[in-house]
Amino acid sequence: MRDTLIDSLKESTQSILPICAIVLAFSFVLPLTTVALFLTGAVLLVIGLSIFTLGSDMAMIPMGEAIGSELTRSKKIGWIAGGGLLIGVVVTIAEPDLQVLTKQVPAVPDDVLVGAVALGAGFFLVLALLRIVFQINLAHLFIASYALVFLVAGIFSPDFLAVAFDSGGVTTGPITVPFILALGMGVSTVLSGKNSEEDSFGLCALCSIGPILAVLIMGIFYDSSSSGFAFESPAELDSLSQIPLLYAVQFVASLTEVVEVLLPIMTIFILLQILRLRLSRTRLITILCLSIFLTGVNVGFMPVGRFLGGHIAKFSHNWVLIPLSAVLGFFIVAAEPAVHVLNKQVEDITSGAISQRVMQIGLSVGVSLAVCLSMIRIMYQIDIWYFLLPGYAIALLQTRFTPKVFTAIAFDSGGVAAGTMAAAFLLPFGVGVCEALGGNIMTDAFGMIAMIATLPLITIQGIGILFQYKSRQAAALEPQVTDASDTLIIDIDLDGGETNPQPDEAAADSSEEAIPDTQESALPEQNEAAGEQPEPEAEKEHDPLPEEDTV
């Protein structure tokens, strides 16, 4: 366990270092106390992320698999649907990414937004489990669901489209991803048999669609014209001595919040532990590490992201925001806790056919492009419809040519990439830029998480199409090798001479009977054309068996 923890700390440190380097490169525009807040938050983030990931492997994933197996062994649709709804609602309420986002949305009360998102995720988790039971095509379900999403958005609440897609993106975070992936693995292993690898993915993607629809419907009853940034945390202090007190106060607040939202999951865990399961008791460690992680995010990253974005946007050459956003997007996805869980699950379930490195590169490229386009949209105040509609159209079109397992993984990875770091650093960064340029936060700044959830769908499915093309090329070469071995017989010269492929004996006999003189005259000509001398008749008389007969 010690080696695993050290490896986890190294991995988390490597993930955070590029972000720290980028922020420090622009530290000349930041006050000293702000830089100190950020660096302290980075240390807490590394510690919390490392131990939380370890606790997730030891507790969350086994619990999800066990619950999925127990639900499906009952063979009752009512149990599966009811259990899926309850788990979906409870796990989504406990999601820290959702708590981070709701603090930043000014137009809707926090409790209302959390409730709408949780109900949407719960209902679509039921739909995802029933898809596995009845073996419904996942691509068809995606096409129908997103068609309904854009129809509802266009008719009822187009102004809430950005916030709705952001809500769907943050639903899949460090709590929900390991639990839902493991739940899907448990259900598909019992019911799907040979298709369990394909059916175990896709649950996170479907759970992200439910909140989008729920928030769009909720938007009918709320005014989107409310502006401003709901969450306020000091990005600048009077002295460095105030930093420990600020972090201590925020840690207590984060711990209280985490215990409240994790209480339902803890209750389910304790009941199952007593009745059925015998899992590792690492829940307390998970709670503490998640609290440390959120403390670092809320105090160190969120205010610094907003502060930095606002200052750079005031530069005379503020076009530097576009390449800077691309670099931030490329590296920041590596700091997402849920991304590490998904990449490991993908490598394990596919037996290494899809490695963690391939997944990470695909996600980094997709998120980099997404953040770059989002910054262009914020700076020039372009409607998000012009980005989301073509993006999802391309992604849904790719499903016709992509292997099923890659389609499911791609749609899962889109929601996973839009996690804690996107909500706590990139979104405030975009809000700071939007405020400095005088834009509307609800329609311009929000939507960055939605873009981050969209572009990986295209890049990961592109990897799947390339993977399928290379597999078909490799399979096409196999019949040629088989045919060649069937039509040739290798004659080995026992005296150490050259080995020459010769035609099949049956074919040779038939050709000798039909044209006795043609074969003998043709062989020297073929050998001369190849630059070789024809085999003389004298060498045939030195065959070992005839020599033994003579002696």
Sequence and secondary structure as in RCSB ss.txt:
>XXXX:A:sequence
MRDTLIDSLKESTQSILPICAIVLAFSFVLPLTTVALFLTGAVLLVIGLSIFTLGSDMAMIPMGEAIGSELTRSK
KIGWIAGGGLLIGVVVTIAEPDLQVLTKQVPAVPDDVLVGAVALGAGFFLVLALLRIVFQINLAHLFIASYALVF
LVAGIFSPDFLAVAFDSGGVTTGPITVPFILALGMGVSTVLSGKNSEEDSFGLCALCSIGPILAVLIMGIFYDSS
SSGFAFESPAELDSLSQIPLLYAVQFVASLTEVVEVLLPIMTIFILLQILRLRLSRTRLITILCLSIFLTGVNVG
FMPVGRFLGGHIAKFSHNWVLIPLSAVLGFFIVAAEPAVHVLNKQVEDITSGAISQRVMQIGLSVGVSLAVCLSM
IRIMYQIDIWYFLLPGYAIALLQTRFTPKVFTAIAFDSGGVAAGTMAAAFLLPFGVGVCEALGGNIMTDAFGMIA
MIATLPLITIQGIGILFQYKSRQAAALEPQVTDASDTLIIDIDLDGGETNPQPDEAAADSSEEAIPDTQESALPE
QNEAAGEQPEPEAEKEHDPLPEEDTV
>XXXX:A:secstr
 HHHHHHHHHHHHHHHHHHHHHHHHTGGGS HHHHHHHHHHHHHHHHHHHHHHHHIIIIIHHHHHHHHHHHHHT 
 HHHHHHHHHHHHHHHHHT HHHHHHHTT SSS HHHHHHHHHHHHHHHHHHHHHHHHHT  HHHHHHHHHHHHH
HHHHHT GGGHHHHHHHHHHTSSTTHHHHHHHHHHHHHHHHTGGGHHHHTSSHHHHHHHHHHHHHHHHGGGS TT
  S S    S  S TTHHHHHHHHHHHHHHHHHHHHHHHHHHHHHHHHHHT      HHHHHHHHHHHHHIIIII
IHHHHHHHHHHHHTSTTGGGHHHHHHHHHHHHGGG HHHHHHHHHHHHHTTTSS HHHHHHHHHHHHHHHHHHHH
HHHHHT  THHHHHHHHHHHHHHTTTS HHHHHHHHHHHHHHSSHHIIIIIHHHHHHHHHHHT  IIIIITTHHH
HHHHHHHHHHHHHHHHHHHHHHHHHHHHHHHHHHHHHEEEE  TTS   EEEE HHHHHHHHHH HHHHHHHHHH
HHHHTT     HHHHTT HHHHHHH 
